[in-house]
Amino acid sequence: MMLRARSHGWLLSSPYLVYAAVFVVFPLAFSLYLVFHRWDGMAAPVFVGLGNLARLVQDPLFYRSILNTLEFLVIHIPLQIVFALLFAVALNSITWLRGFFRAVYFMPVVVSGVVVTILWQQLYSYDNGVLNTILTHLGLGRVPWVTSPALAMPSIALMATWKNVGLYTVMFLVGLQDIPAEMHEAARIDGATAVKRFLRITVPLLRPTMTLVVVLSTINGFSLFVEPYVMTGGGPLNSTLSTVLYIYNQGFYFGHLGYGAALGFVFALIILVVVLIQRKALESA
């Protein structure tokens, strides 16, 4: 009877096992195989040992892409946290049309990244974009939002924040609603101002949510691809060349699939180390 139950269990779980084998285990194993080979997707793979990793160490564009991605994170994560928390506090303090506003904030999250990027491309257009049109009507000069190497990545970070802030607003809102109202009421009776209640009660009790938001923002930020791919193609002067875009270019544009696999594995290790350090720092703070 027990053997029969076990066989039924394996049978019921077999669709997921097949899915995991085909779409998770095999791609990872094949990517690891490609790390040590040179392959263009057409001819047979050629074993190169540590050649791809040696090339990676000497690749200045890889380091540039890492720095670009870190620049994006340094701008994007603080903006994401500040605006998401502000929106969550505002939503938590109202009851009228809360569901409507929550849906409005969350809507950009479910919109295709390509659609959002094309929309902001029109906003950022130098000659007739909405933002520069407003600036010229105010008597100010046009701003090269995505054509200046200094402004291109901050502009992309601002756009990414607008798209993703709704997700983290909902997370913070859930965390705020889990805080007992009695704690705020007792602090108010004791004479604590709204700012003190926020800093002494809300922020400490939101620490688990804050940790989750920072980790997810970091992982999502490291996966930056659609925005620079559609809006700038990595330019100008490689200033928006993210690491994922660089891996994509090497693997599928230039046909260096083995080198792309090596880049991907090294980049995954970098993300793991950053997230672990980040989580440790947040939990010990």
N, C-alpha and C positions, 0 to 999 in steps of 0.2 A: 504493500500500500504506500509506504514511504517512497520507494523507488518510483512508483507511478506519479506521486505528487511532485517529486523532483523533476521528472521528465516533463510534466506539464509546465513547471516553472521555467525550465530551459526553453520550452516551446514558446511560451508567452513572451519571454525576453529576447527571443531570437531576432525579431526585427530591429531592436535597438543594437544588439550585438553586431548584426550585419552592417548597420549604419555606421557604428563606431569603427568597425574594421575597415570599411571602404573609405570613409570620409575623415577619419582621425588617425588611426594607427598607420594605415598604408601611406598617406601623404607625409606624415612625420618621418617614417622609416625611409621613404624614398628621398625626402629632403636631406636627411642625414647622409644618405648614400651619395647624393650630389655634392655635398660639401667637399668631398675628396675626389671629385671628378670634374672634368671640363666637358660641357654638353651644350649644344646649341638647339636641342629639340629635334634635330633631324638625323644626324649621324650618330653612331654608337658612342656612348660616354667613354672618355679617355681618363684613366686614373692619373691624378696629379699629386696625390698625397696631401701635404700641407700647403700646396701651391696657392690655393685660393685664400687661405688664411694669411700667408705671407704677403700676398697682393693687397689684402685688406689693410694690413698694418701700414703699408706704404701709400695708401690711397687718401690724398688730401680732401677729395670731395666727400668721402665718407665722414671724415671728421667735421667738415663744414656742415653736412646734413645733421649731424648730432647737435652741433652748436645751434643751428637754426631751430631744431625741435625743442631744445632746452629754452631758447629765447621765447618760443611760442608758449611753453609751459609757464615760464616765469610771469608772463603777462596774463595768460588765460586763466590759470587756477585762482589767483587772488580775485580777479574780476568775477569769476564764476561764483566763488564763495560769498563775496560781499553782496552781489545783486540777488543771488538765490536766497540768502538769509533775509535781506531786506524785504523781498517780495513775500517770503513765507511769514515774516512777522506781520506784515500788512494784511495778508489774507487771514491770519489767525485772529486778528483783532476785529474782523468784521464777520457778520453772519449773513448779511444781505447780499445775494448774488455771489456767494463764495464759490459755488460750483462753476458758475459761468466764468469768473476770472481765472480759476484754476485751469479750466479748459483752454482759455485764451493763452495763458502762459505756456501750457504744455503743447499747444498745437505745432509750433515750429519743430519740436522734437520728432514728430511723426512725418513731417514733410521731407521729401527726398533731399539729400545733401546737394545733389546736382542742381535741383530747382532753387534751393536757397542760395547757392553760390552764384547762379546766373542772375538772380534777383539783386544780390548785393553787388554784382559786377556792374549792373546798371546804376546802382546808387553811387558807386565809386568812380564811374566814368569821368575822365578828366575834362572833356570838352562839354558834355551835356548831361552829366550825372546829376541826380537830385541834390546831393550834398553840395557839390560845387556850384550848382545853380542858386541854391540858397545863399551860399557865401558871397557870390557875385552880386546878388540883390542887396546884400547887407554892406556892399562896398568893400568887401575883402577879396583877396586873391584866391585863385584856384589852388587846391591842394593835390599833389600827385599821390593819391592814396595807395595805389598798387603799382605805380611806375617808378617810385623812388625806393632804392634799396633800404633806406632807413625806415620807411613807413610801411612797406609792403607787409611784413610779418605782423606788426602791431595791428594793421587793418584786418588781416585774416583772423587774428586772435579775437578782435572785437566781434567779427561776424560769427565765429564759432561760439562765443559766449552767448550771443543773442539766440542762436539755434538751440543750445543745450541747457540754458538756464532753467527752463521749465521743469526738466527732469529733477534737478537738484532742489528746486523750489518745493516740489511735492515731497521729496525726502525730508527736507527741513520742516515742512508743515506737519508731517506725521510725527517727527520728533517733538515738535512744540506741543502738539495735542496730547502727547504722552506725559507731559510735565503736569503734576497735580496743581490745580488752580489754587488749592489751599496754601501752598507754599508762597505764591505771589501775594495772596491776600494777607497772610500773616506778616510778610515783609512790608507790605504797604501800611498795615496798622502800626508796625514798629517805626514808621517814618521813613522807610527807604524810598528813594526816588525811582522813577522808571528806569533811569540809566543804571543805577546801582542794582536794581532787580534783574536787569538784563545781564549785567556783567557777573553778578554773584550767584544767580540762580539759573538763568536760561543757558548761558554759554557753557558752564560746567556740565549741566545735564545733557547738553547736546553733543558732548564730546564723542560718543560712539557714532552718532550720525555724521559729525564733522570728519571723523576718520574715514568713514565709508565714502563720503563725498570727495575727499582729497584723493583717496586711492583710485576711485573710479575716474575722476577727472584726469589724473595722471595717466592711467592706462589709455583712456580715450584720446588724450592729448598726444601720447606717443604714437597713436595710430593715425595721425594727421595725414590725409592723402587727397581726398576729394577736392577740398578747398584750393590748395595750391595747384593741383592737376588741372582743374577747370579754369581757375581764375588767372593764374600767372604762368603755369607750366614749369614752376620752379624758379622763374626769374623775378625781378631783373637781377642779372649778375649772380645767379644762384642764391639770392637772399631768402627765397622761400622754398628752397629745395629741402623738403622734409626727408627723414630717413626712409620712411615707407615708400615715398615717391622715388627716391634714389634706387631702392631695392627693385621696385617695379621696372624702372627704366633699364637697369642692368639685366634683369631676367627676361623681360618680354619685349623691350624696345631694341636692345642691342643683342639679345640672344645669348647672354652669358648666364645661363640658368644655374650652373654650378656655383659661380661666384655670387649670384643672387641668393642662393640657398645659404652660403657661408655668411653673407651679410645678415640674413634673416635670423640665423641662430645666434650670432654674436649680439645682435640688437635685442633679441628676446632675453638674453642673459643680462644685458644692461638694464632693461626694464625691470627684471626680477630684482636686481640689486637695489635699484632706486626705490622701488615700492617697499621692499623690506626695510631699508633704512628709514624711509618716510614713515612707515607704520610704527616702527620702534620709537622714533622721535615723538610722534604724536601721542602714543600710549604712555610714554614716560614723562610727558610734559605736565 
